[in-house]
Amino acid sequence: MAREPDSITDLRRDLGGRLAVFRVAAGLTQANLAHRMYVDRSMIAHLERGRGNATAQWWAKADTQVNAGGVLVARYEQLESARAAREAETRRVALDQARTQANTWRANPPVAPHPESEQSTFREPATNMDRRDLLRLLGVAAAPSWLGPLNADDHERLAQATLTPRRVDERVLEHIESLLVGSKATDAQLGPEVALYTARAQTHLLRAMIDQCPDSLRPRLLSTLGHGLAICGWLTFNTGDNHGAERFYEQARTFAHEARDPDLAAFTLANHALLAIWSKRPRTAVDHSLAADYWASRTDNAPLKAFIADMSAMSLAAADNPADSLRKLDTTPRHLDALPNAAPSHFYYYSDAIHTSRRGQTLLTLGRTSEAIPIITRSLGLYETLKRTDPTQLGIKRNIIASELELSKAHAINRDVDESVRVVSAAIPRITENPTPRMGERLQDILDHLQPWANTPAIRELTDSLRHQKLITH
């Protein structure tokens, strides 16, 4: 995403600064104003520092609440005019570049490639290619921030493994595993679309190695490929492409069985169950979760077993089987107790915070809303503690957002409209940092539950804000 021009940043900060001055002059704290605006205090703090966005309706109401006499509205309109002009100029430049490129291609039509050209690209001697170009081709240059342990020689070794597959060894597989784990960090920082590029590049690389891989390393290579495909499934799921995710999970499961890797088979099936829940196919979710439970019983992987127990409970709840769902849910703490002694893993991670959140979601699915609300609230506290004590864990921010949205939905179901709006509004600044289509689906689900109050000022402002920030599409 292009950096915002300093002139627009200055206008945004000026608008936020004026809001702060008028608020103080009106004798209001940030919390006071937040309560009047049906938002969380953090949103007021963000706006006053010149961060985040709000709608014209929001600023008009804020102008009234702090007695600004139209100053905030006028300043907001100036900011919007500057942004619109900037967007128009950006579109013009992009159009000019596209036309120039199109004319170049028309003047120099490409020659049709030989059918074997794609494979020969990977077989071209490294001496004839720039190292950086080669690494970019393999997806290695896509996310440099998490390649700390890999030096230039290591990178070249990884590239040569594809150019000459017979050179596959343990070190090469370690590198690729690191890259796949790194794609999760990229997802957390830049979004699933960017991360998917890197993960898919590694799975293509691994496929190219299979035929020449030594027999002693073949199970590990197949497992790594299966993990890579499962990661691709998860990232594709986060982009909103459920059908694409389904294909990746099926491929991952095939390689898990070929590698005779029960951990990977169980992990993939459990994720497939979650996908089926989101796709509103609860009976299919039960099928996948029960199969995952079978393979997990053949491992001693405590975090994996905890994950699968919760996925089974959620699947059974979605299939309207409350008794079995609650029994399964009650088995998870036994696996959590074994976590301190569990061997660390790149691919499997679980915590009491995740379990507590999913317990709340399960109760909400079962219609036990009053029980779900304090449990989901407790999960948010556990996540905050985890964020302070173990900030290296990936996905904590997304997990917090997911719990906040579930809590907002629960309050909406409980007809506590003000609290539902307050909770979801508090999550919006974090969502805008790295939105995904799946978050958009959750936000729309909340609005659907708030539909009986759609004509109230609070819900209209919330809906307008979500549309303005392109977090929902309709």
Rosetta blueprint (number, residue, H / E / L):
1 M L
2 A L
3 R L
4 E L
5 P L
6 D H
7 S H
8 I H
9 T H
10 D H
11 L H
12 R H
13 R H
14 D H
15 L H
16 G H
17 G H
18 R H
19 L H
20 A H
21 V H
22 F H
23 R H
24 V H
25 A H
26 A L
27 G L
28 L L
29 T L
30 Q H
31 A H
32 N H
33 L H
34 A H
35 H H
36 R H
37 M H
38 Y L
39 V L
40 D L
41 R H
42 S H
43 M H
44 I H
45 A H
46 H H
47 L H
48 E H
49 R L
50 G L
51 R L
52 G L
53 N L
54 A L
55 T L
56 A H
57 Q H
58 W H
59 W H
60 A H
61 K H
62 A H
63 D H
64 T H
65 Q H
66 V L
67 N L
68 A L
69 G L
70 G L
71 V H
72 L H
73 V H
74 A H
75 R H
76 Y H
77 E H
78 Q H
79 L H
80 E H
81 S H
82 A H
83 R H
84 A H
85 A H
86 R H
87 E H
88 A H
89 E H
90 T H
91 R H
92 R H
93 V H
94 A H
95 L H
96 D H
97 Q H
98 A H
99 R H
100 T H
101 Q H
102 A H
103 N H
104 T H
105 W H
106 R H
107 A H
108 N L
109 P L
110 P L
111 V L
112 A L
113 P L
114 H L
115 P L
116 E L
117 S H
118 E H
119 Q H
120 S H
121 T H
122 F H
123 R H
124 E L
125 P L
126 A H
127 T H
128 N H
129 M L
130 D L
131 R H
132 R H
133 D H
134 L H
135 L H
136 R H
137 L H
138 L L
139 G L
140 V H
141 A H
142 A H
143 A L
144 P H
145 S H
146 W H
147 L L
148 G L
149 P L
150 L L
151 N L
152 A H
153 D H
154 D H
155 H H
156 E H
157 R H
158 L H
159 A H
160 Q H
161 A H
162 T H
163 L H
164 T L
165 P H
166 R H
167 R H
168 V L
169 D L
170 E H
171 R H
172 V H
173 L H
174 E H
175 H H
176 I H
177 E H
178 S H
179 L H
180 L H
181 V H
182 G H
183 S H
184 K H
185 A H
186 T H
187 D H
188 A H
189 Q H
190 L H
191 G L
192 P H
193 E H
194 V H
195 A H
196 L H
197 Y H
198 T H
199 A H
200 R H
201 A H
202 Q H
203 T H
204 H H
205 L H
206 L H
207 R H
208 A H
209 M H
210 I H
211 D H
212 Q H
213 C L
214 P L
215 D L
216 S L
217 L L
218 R H
219 P H
220 R H
221 L H
222 L H
223 S H
224 T H
225 L H
226 G H
227 H H
228 G H
229 L H
230 A H
231 I H
232 C H
233 G H
234 W H
235 L H
236 T H
237 F H
238 N H
239 T L
240 G L
241 D L
242 N H
243 H H
244 G H
245 A H
246 E H
247 R H
248 F H
249 Y H
250 E H
251 Q H
252 A H
253 R H
254 T H
255 F H
256 A H
257 H H
258 E H
259 A L
260 R L
261 D L
262 P H
263 D H
264 L H
265 A H
266 A H
267 F H
268 T H
269 L H
270 A H
271 N H
272 H H
273 A H
274 L H
275 L H
276 A H
277 I H
278 W H
279 S L
280 K L
281 R L
282 P H
283 R H
284 T H
285 A H
286 V H
287 D H
288 H H
289 S H
290 L H
291 A H
292 A H
293 D H
294 Y H
295 W H
296 A H
297 S L
298 R L
299 T L
300 D L
301 N L
302 A H
303 P H
304 L H
305 K H
306 A H
307 F H
308 I H
309 A H
310 D H
311 M H
312 S H
313 A H
314 M H
315 S H
316 L H
317 A H
318 A H
319 A L
320 D L
321 N L
322 P H
323 A H
324 D H
325 S H
326 L H
327 R H
328 K H
329 L H
330 D L
331 T L
332 T H
333 P H
334 R H
335 H H
336 L H
337 D H
338 A L
339 L H
340 P H
341 N H
342 A L
343 A L
344 P L
345 S L
346 H L
347 F L
348 Y L
349 Y L
350 Y L
351 S L
352 D H
353 A H
354 I H
355 H H
356 T H
357 S H
358 R H
359 R H
360 G H
361 Q H
362 T H
363 L H
364 L H
365 T H
366 L L
367 G L
368 R L
369 T H
370 S H
371 E H
372 A H
373 I H
374 P H
375 I H
376 I H
377 T H
378 R H
379 S H
380 L H
381 G H
382 L H
383 Y H
384 E H
385 T H
386 L H
387 K H
388 R H
389 T H
390 D L
391 P L
392 T L
393 Q L
394 L L
395 G L
396 I H
397 K H
398 R H
399 N H
400 I H
401 I H
402 A H
403 S H
404 E H
405 L H
406 E H
407 L H
408 S H
409 K H
410 A H
411 H H
412 A H
413 I H
414 N L
415 R L
416 D L
417 V H
418 D H
419 E H
420 S H
421 V H
422 R H
423 V H
424 V H
425 S H
426 A H
427 A H
428 I H
429 P H
430 R H
431 I H
432 T H
433 E H
434 N L
435 P L
436 T L
437 P H
438 R H
439 M H
440 G H
441 E H
442 R H
443 L H
444 Q H
445 D H
446 I H
447 L H
448 D H
449 H H
450 L L
451 Q H
452 P H
453 W H
454 A L
455 N L
456 T L
457 P H
458 A H
459 I H
460 R H
461 E H
462 L H
463 T H
464 D H
465 S H
466 L H
467 R H
468 H H
469 Q L
470 K L
471 L L
472 I L
473 T L
474 H L
